[in-house]
Amino acid sequence: MSEQIDKEKVPRHVAIIMDGNGRWAESQSFSRAKGHIEGVRRVEEIIDAAQEMGIEVVTLFTFSTENWGRPENEVSLIMSILTAVLDKKLQKLKNDNIQLRMIGRKERVPKTLYETIAAVIEETKNNTGLIVNLAFNYGSRLEIIDAVKSIAESVRSGQLNVEDICEDTISRSLYTNGLPDPDLLIRTSGEQRISNFLLWQLSYAEFYFTKKFWPDFNTEEFKKAIFDYQRRERRFGKLATEG
């Protein structure tokens, strides 16, 4: 599959909804904890593959604002796994010139985890390679609400005229300010919805859905998604180019 990937035509930004850790574990008669641990391993593989292909940004839907409704022990497990992984992988991120970012609200995030995320972001902020963007405690509707409030405050304070509000105004007010919009959204586990993820930013993205659970979504599966993307014609509402 790798020989079919045209590195001149890879998406700049790939967004991924990593779905199915728990269902994968149940299908294998494993604990849900095992599913999350395997899911982390796939993240490492996909990051390495994205970097090798020359993709600029990977945004990972790591934990949504709705995920707080899961059993408390599972939420605690996810938090502890992420804390441990970031601690362990900081040096690799630095060595590989990868920059970590986070989008989402810090409210409710455990202090130890938030401090760990903030430290890794600080340590990697000057890296110039692949950007790994964690959507953590993230919900797109809340992001848009925060953007509207920010714009309203700018209008109230006289820094912005209402008639000057445009698409760029909104884009600059979102958590993803400074990043290109995703070119490709991947969702695993057979679900075909975007689940309150990057609602504004995904306006013109290509979607790729697979029945594979996230722990089964390895490098070859990722390459299939990229190859599928490269076969599509993106017109952004315009007519196809003739000739």
Secondary structure as UniProt FT lines:
FT   HELIX           2..4
FT   TURN            7..8
FT   STRAND          13..17
FT   HELIX           21..27
FT   TURN            28..29
FT   HELIX           32..53
FT   STRAND          57..64
FT   HELIX           65..69
FT   HELIX           72..95
FT   TURN            96..97
FT   STRAND          99..103
FT   TURN            107..108
FT   HELIX           111..124
FT   TURN            125..126
FT   STRAND          131..138
FT   HELIX           140..156
FT   TURN            157..158
FT   HELIX           162..164
FT   HELIX           167..173
FT   TURN            175..178
FT   STRAND          184..187
FT   TURN            189..190
FT   TURN            195..196
FT   TURN            199..204
FT   STRAND          206..209
FT   HELIX           214..216
FT   HELIX           219..230
FT   TURN            236..237
//
